[in-house]
Amino acid sequence: MGRVIRVLVVDDSALVRNILSQGLSMDPNIEVVGTASDPYIARDKIVELQPDVLTLDVEMPRMDGVAFLRKLMPQYPIPTVMVSSLTQRGKQITMGALDAGAVDFVAKPTSNVSAGLNAMLMELRAKIKIASTANVSHWKGKRIVPPTQATAVGSKALAESTDKVIAIGASTGGTEAIRRVIEKFPATTSGVVIVQHMPPGFTKMFSDRLNQLCQMQVKEAVDGDRVRAGLILVAPGGVQMKVIRSGGFYQVRCGGTEKVSRHCPSVDVMMHSVAEQVGRNSVGAMLTGMGQDGAEGMLAMKQAGARCIAQDEASSVVFGMPKVAYEKGGAERLVPLEQISTSLLDLLTEKK
């Protein structure tokens, strides 16, 4: 990288602040320009130091990470990586923080702390570099409120809905993007399969949150689940998910922990299976994310007769996965995030 990334570390524990500062400073491309023990001190230091990236503890005594981001992002949008605990409350706050503008998160180790700490610091350094390229400018001036129950954007009937499958892939910035896409789907929409890069435990929390907001039912996929109209299946963290045809319907196979395209679950794995098993009866969308996972799978979908689109650069937090999917020819066009829902519904009902 050509520049040094200036980072502000926010954590109420002096020990954690010291560990993170030392661990991040091991990378010559990262400079910890300051630390803060709570969000109030952090707010002043952000103005004073103007860091490129913030690391933010999820649970703090005076104000948790979600409340802080809801105040911060509309005034001073800054790419933020959450440092999350694996407690139930920690997971809930983490998901809320992603809704409030956080780019990504890392989980604190719970066992084998020494080895886990090194792995976490390595992951944090990588995600800080990704975050430093993220586009969070759309949060400026935005009034952030907790997501509420979605309302329908149309009740168009979907012909042969049980025979169609919508495949969606996303990574960095994807939790918000996915929510904004699927909360607009009517309850009768064709079955949806989603891969969002996320570790085990968090995909269940993510699915449960979406289920409260969407007209469709949303659940973390379980091996053997049927892909059907009205249901959205989210690939479980740490496991690959494929779509297979079983008689007259489709279902998912969840199994295998080997990384493909550097990820598990992998968008490529899911989309290749959709190409092979569903073909022209599928549509696909590639949303914001770092890297190129899914580009080959989406190209296979298109070659099998599917119609596919990708999120445009202006609305992407990280224009990596959509860019490569479009450049490789899998995505036929780039679409602003706000138009992806209606574009997918239109593609479903278009005559081939």
C-alpha positions as CSV (number, residue, x, y, z in Angstrom):
1,M,0.0,0.0,0.0
2,G,1.2,3.5,-0.8
3,R,0.1,5.3,2.4
4,V,0.0,4.7,6.1
5,I,-3.4,4.2,7.6
6,R,-4.1,6.4,10.7
7,V,-6.1,4.5,13.3
8,L,-7.8,5.5,16.5
9,V,-8.4,2.7,19.0
10,V,-11.5,3.0,21.2
11,D,-11.9,0.5,24.1
12,D,-12.7,1.0,27.8
13,S,-10.0,-1.5,28.8
14,A,-6.5,-0.1,29.1
15,L,-5.1,-3.6,28.6
16,V,-7.0,-4.1,25.4
17,R,-6.1,-0.6,24.1
18,N,-2.4,-1.5,24.7
19,I,-2.7,-5.0,23.0
20,L,-4.5,-3.5,20.0
21,S,-2.1,-0.6,19.6
22,Q,0.9,-2.9,19.8
23,G,-0.6,-5.5,17.5
24,L,-1.7,-3.0,14.9
25,S,1.7,-1.1,14.9
26,M,3.4,-4.4,13.8
27,D,2.2,-3.5,10.3
28,P,4.3,-0.7,8.7
29,N,1.2,0.4,6.8
30,I,-0.8,1.1,10.0
31,E,-0.2,3.9,12.5
32,V,-2.1,4.1,15.8
33,V,-2.5,7.8,16.2
34,G,-4.4,7.7,19.4
35,T,-6.6,5.8,21.8
36,A,-9.7,6.6,23.7
37,S,-11.3,4.9,26.7
38,D,-14.9,5.9,25.9
39,P,-17.0,7.4,23.0
40,Y,-17.0,10.9,24.5
41,I,-13.2,11.1,24.5
42,A,-13.2,9.4,21.1
43,R,-15.4,12.1,19.6
44,D,-12.9,14.8,20.6
45,K,-10.0,12.8,19.4
46,I,-11.6,12.1,16.0
47,V,-12.0,15.9,15.5
48,E,-8.4,16.5,16.7
49,L,-6.6,13.6,15.0
50,Q,-8.7,13.0,11.9
51,P,-8.0,9.2,11.7
52,D,-8.6,7.2,8.6
53,V,-10.2,4.3,10.5
54,L,-11.7,3.7,13.9
55,T,-11.6,0.4,15.9
56,L,-14.5,0.4,18.3
57,D,-15.3,-1.9,21.2
58,V,-18.8,-3.2,21.0
59,E,-19.7,-3.0,24.7
60,M,-18.7,0.0,26.8
61,P,-20.1,1.3,30.0
62,R,-21.1,4.9,29.2
63,M,-22.4,4.3,25.6
64,D,-22.3,1.2,23.5
65,G,-20.9,1.0,20.0
66,V,-24.3,1.3,18.3
67,A,-25.4,4.4,20.1
68,F,-22.0,6.0,19.4
69,L,-22.1,5.2,15.7
70,R,-25.7,6.6,15.4
71,K,-24.4,9.9,16.7
72,L,-21.1,9.9,14.9
73,M,-21.8,8.8,11.4
74,P,-24.2,11.6,10.3
75,Q,-21.7,14.2,11.5
76,Y,-18.4,12.6,10.9
77,P,-18.6,9.5,8.6
78,I,-15.5,7.4,9.3
79,P,-14.8,3.7,8.4
80,T,-15.2,1.7,11.6
81,V,-14.2,-1.9,12.4
82,M,-16.0,-3.2,15.5
83,V,-14.2,-5.4,18.1
84,S,-16.9,-7.8,19.2
85,S,-17.4,-10.3,22.0
86,L,-19.0,-13.6,21.3
87,T,-21.7,-13.2,24.0
88,Q,-25.3,-13.0,22.9
89,R,-25.4,-9.3,23.8
90,G,-22.1,-8.7,22.0
91,K,-23.5,-10.3,18.8
92,Q,-26.7,-8.2,19.0
93,I,-24.8,-5.0,19.4
94,T,-22.4,-5.9,16.6
95,M,-25.4,-6.5,14.2
96,G,-26.8,-3.1,15.3
97,A,-23.4,-1.4,14.7
98,L,-23.3,-2.8,11.1
99,D,-26.8,-1.3,10.6
100,A,-25.5,2.0,12.0
101,G,-22.6,2.3,9.6
102,A,-19.7,0.0,10.8
103,V,-17.9,-1.5,7.9
104,D,-16.9,-4.8,9.5
105,F,-16.1,-6.5,12.7
106,V,-13.7,-9.0,14.3
107,A,-14.5,-11.3,17.2
108,K,-12.4,-11.4,20.4
109,P,-10.9,-14.8,21.1
110,T,-12.7,-16.9,23.8
111,S,-10.4,-20.0,24.0
112,N,-6.7,-20.5,23.4
113,V,-6.3,-16.8,23.9
114,S,-2.7,-16.6,22.9
115,A,-3.2,-18.2,19.5
116,G,-6.6,-16.7,19.1
117,L,-5.3,-13.2,19.8
118,N,-2.6,-13.4,17.1
119,A,-5.3,-14.6,14.6
120,M,-7.6,-11.8,15.7
121,L,-4.9,-9.1,15.3
122,M,-4.0,-10.5,11.8
123,E,-7.7,-10.3,10.8
124,L,-8.1,-6.8,12.3
125,R,-5.0,-5.5,10.4
126,A,-6.5,-6.9,7.2
127,K,-10.0,-5.5,7.8
128,I,-8.5,-2.1,8.7
129,K,-6.9,-2.0,5.3
130,I,-10.1,-2.9,3.6
131,A,-12.0,-0.3,5.7
132,S,-9.6,2.4,4.7
133,T,-10.8,2.0,1.1
134,A,-14.5,1.9,2.1
135,N,-17.0,4.6,0.9
136,V,-19.0,5.7,3.9
137,S,-19.8,9.2,2.6
138,H,-23.5,8.3,2.2
139,W,-23.9,8.4,6.0
140,K,-23.2,12.1,6.1
141,G,-26.3,14.0,7.3
142,K,-28.3,10.8,7.4
143,R,-30.8,10.3,10.3
144,I,-30.0,6.9,11.6
145,V,-32.9,5.1,13.3
146,P,-33.2,1.4,14.2
147,P,-34.6,-0.6,11.3
148,T,-38.4,-1.1,11.6
149,Q,-40.9,-3.4,10.0
150,A,-40.7,-3.1,6.3
151,T,-43.7,-2.1,4.1
152,A,-44.5,-3.5,0.7
153,V,-43.3,-1.8,-2.4
154,G,-45.7,-3.6,-4.6
155,S,-47.7,-6.8,-4.6
156,K,-47.0,-8.0,-8.2
157,A,-47.8,-11.6,-8.6
158,L,-44.7,-13.7,-9.5
159,A,-45.5,-16.4,-12.1
160,E,-44.2,-19.8,-11.4
161,S,-42.5,-18.5,-8.3
162,T,-41.7,-21.9,-6.8
163,D,-39.6,-22.7,-9.9
164,K,-37.4,-19.6,-9.6
165,V,-34.4,-18.9,-7.3
166,I,-32.8,-15.6,-6.4
167,A,-29.1,-15.9,-5.5
168,I,-27.3,-13.0,-3.7
169,G,-23.7,-12.7,-2.7
170,A,-22.1,-10.0,-0.5
171,S,-19.2,-9.3,1.9
172,T,-17.9,-6.0,3.4
173,G,-20.8,-3.6,3.8
174,G,-23.2,-6.4,2.8
175,T,-25.3,-6.7,6.0
176,E,-26.9,-3.3,5.4
177,A,-27.0,-3.7,1.6
178,I,-28.8,-7.1,1.9
179,R,-31.3,-5.7,4.4
180,R,-32.1,-2.8,2.0
181,V,-32.6,-5.2,-0.9
182,I,-34.7,-8.0,0.7
183,E,-36.9,-5.9,3.0
184,K,-38.5,-4.7,-0.3
185,F,-39.4,-8.2,-1.5
186,P,-43.1,-9.0,-1.2
187,A,-44.0,-12.1,0.9
188,T,-44.7,-14.1,-2.2
189,T,-41.3,-13.6,-3.8
190,S,-39.4,-16.6,-5.1
191,G,-37.0,-18.5,-2.9
192,V,-33.8,-16.5,-2.1
193,V,-30.4,-17.9,-1.2
194,I,-27.7,-15.6,0.3
195,V,-24.0,-15.9,1.1
196,Q,-22.7,-13.1,3.3
197,H,-19.1,-13.5,4.5
198,M,-19.6,-13.8,8.2
199,P,-18.2,-16.2,10.9
200,P,-20.3,-18.9,12.7
201,G,-22.8,-17.6,15.2
202,F,-23.3,-14.2,13.6
203,T,-25.2,-15.6,10.6
204,K,-27.9,-16.9,12.9
205,M,-28.1,-13.5,14.6
206,F,-28.1,-11.8,11.2
207,S,-30.9,-14.0,9.9
208,D,-33.0,-13.5,13.0
209,R,-32.7,-9.7,12.7
210,L,-33.7,-9.8,9.0
211,N,-36.6,-12.0,9.8
212,Q,-38.0,-9.2,12.0
213,L,-37.8,-6.7,9.2
214,C,-38.8,-8.5,6.1
215,Q,-42.2,-9.7,4.7
216,M,-40.5,-12.9,3.6
217,Q,-39.4,-15.4,6.3
218,V,-35.6,-15.3,6.8
219,K,-33.6,-18.1,8.5
220,E,-30.1,-19.4,8.7
221,A,-30.0,-22.4,6.3
222,V,-30.0,-25.9,7.6
223,D,-28.9,-28.9,5.4
224,G,-32.0,-30.1,3.6
225,D,-34.0,-26.8,3.8
226,R,-36.3,-26.4,0.8
227,V,-35.8,-23.3,-1.4
228,R,-39.4,-22.1,-1.8
229,A,-41.4,-18.9,-2.4
230,G,-41.6,-16.7,0.7
231,L,-38.4,-18.0,2.3
232,I,-34.9,-16.5,2.4
233,L,-32.0,-18.9,3.4
234,V,-28.7,-17.4,4.6
235,A,-25.7,-19.6,4.4
236,P,-24.4,-20.5,7.9
237,G,-21.0,-19.1,8.8
238,G,-18.1,-21.5,8.4
239,V,-20.0,-24.0,6.2
240,Q,-20.4,-24.1,2.4
241,M,-23.9,-24.0,1.0
242,K,-25.1,-25.4,-2.4
243,V,-28.5,-25.5,-4.1
244,I,-29.5,-28.9,-5.5
245,R,-32.5,-30.1,-7.4
246,S,-34.5,-32.8,-5.7
247,G,-37.4,-34.1,-7.8
248,G,-39.6,-31.2,-8.6
249,F,-38.1,-28.7,-6.1
250,Y,-34.8,-27.2,-4.9
251,Q,-33.2,-27.5,-1.6
252,V,-29.8,-26.6,0.0
253,R,-26.9,-28.8,1.0
254,C,-24.9,-27.3,3.9
255,G,-21.6,-29.1,4.5
256,G,-17.8,-28.8,4.1
257,T,-15.6,-26.3,5.8
258,E,-12.8,-25.9,3.2
259,K,-12.4,-22.4,2.0
260,V,-13.1,-21.7,-1.7
261,S,-12.1,-18.4,-3.2
262,R,-10.7,-17.7,0.3
263,H,-14.1,-17.9,2.0
264,C,-16.4,-20.3,3.8
265,P,-19.2,-19.9,3.0
266,S,-18.2,-18.9,-0.6
267,V,-20.4,-17.0,-3.1
268,D,-18.7,-19.0,-5.8
269,V,-19.7,-22.3,-4.4
270,M,-23.3,-21.2,-4.0
271,M,-23.6,-19.6,-7.4
272,H,-21.9,-22.4,-9.3
273,S,-24.5,-24.8,-7.8
274,V,-27.3,-22.4,-8.9
275,A,-25.9,-22.3,-12.4
276,E,-25.7,-26.1,-12.6
277,Q,-29.0,-27.0,-10.8
278,V,-31.3,-24.0,-11.5
279,G,-29.9,-22.4,-14.7
280,R,-32.2,-20.1,-16.6
281,N,-34.8,-20.2,-13.8
282,S,-32.4,-18.2,-11.5
283,V,-31.5,-14.5,-11.2
284,G,-28.5,-13.2,-9.3
285,A,-27.1,-10.1,-7.6
286,M,-23.6,-9.3,-6.4
287,L,-23.5,-6.7,-3.7
288,T,-20.7,-4.7,-2.0
289,G,-17.6,-6.6,-0.9
290,M,-13.9,-6.9,-1.1
291,G,-12.2,-9.3,-3.5
292,Q,-13.6,-11.4,-6.3
293,D,-15.5,-14.3,-4.6
294,G,-18.6,-15.0,-6.7
295,A,-17.4,-13.6,-10.0
296,E,-16.7,-17.0,-11.6
297,G,-20.0,-18.4,-10.1
298,M,-22.0,-15.5,-11.5
299,L,-20.4,-16.0,-14.9
300,A,-21.4,-19.6,-14.8
301,M,-25.0,-18.6,-13.9
302,K,-25.1,-16.2,-16.9
303,Q,-23.7,-18.9,-19.2
304,A,-26.5,-21.2,-18.0
305,G,-29.1,-18.7,-18.9
306,A,-29.6,-16.7,-15.7
307,R,-30.0,-13.0,-15.5
308,C,-27.5,-11.3,-13.2
309,I,-26.8,-7.7,-11.9
310,A,-24.2,-6.1,-9.6
311,Q,-24.3,-3.1,-7.3
312,D,-22.8,0.1,-8.7
313,E,-19.7,1.8,-7.4
314,A,-21.4,4.9,-6.0
315,S,-23.6,2.9,-3.6
316,S,-21.1,0.2,-2.7
317,V,-19.1,0.4,0.5
318,V,-16.3,-1.6,-1.2
319,F,-16.6,-1.9,-5.0
320,G,-14.6,-5.1,-5.3
321,M,-16.9,-8.2,-5.8
322,P,-19.5,-6.3,-7.9
323,K,-16.7,-4.7,-10.1
324,V,-15.1,-8.1,-10.8
325,A,-18.4,-9.8,-11.5
326,Y,-19.2,-7.1,-14.0
327,E,-15.8,-7.0,-15.6
328,K,-15.8,-10.9,-16.0
329,G,-19.1,-10.7,-17.8
330,G,-21.3,-12.4,-15.2
331,A,-23.3,-9.3,-14.3
332,E,-25.0,-7.7,-17.3
333,R,-25.2,-4.2,-15.7
334,L,-24.4,-2.2,-12.6
335,V,-27.4,-1.0,-10.6
336,P,-27.7,1.4,-7.6
337,L,-28.5,-0.3,-4.4
338,E,-32.0,1.3,-4.1
339,Q,-32.9,-0.2,-7.5
340,I,-31.7,-3.8,-7.0
341,S,-34.9,-5.1,-5.5
342,T,-37.1,-4.0,-8.3
343,S,-34.5,-5.0,-10.9
344,L,-34.4,-8.5,-9.5
345,L,-38.2,-8.8,-9.4
346,D,-38.4,-7.5,-13.0
347,L,-35.8,-10.0,-14.2
348,L,-37.8,-12.8,-12.5
349,T,-40.9,-12.0,-14.5
350,E,-39.3,-11.1,-17.8
351,K,-39.7,-13.4,-20.7
352,K,-36.4,-15.2,-21.5
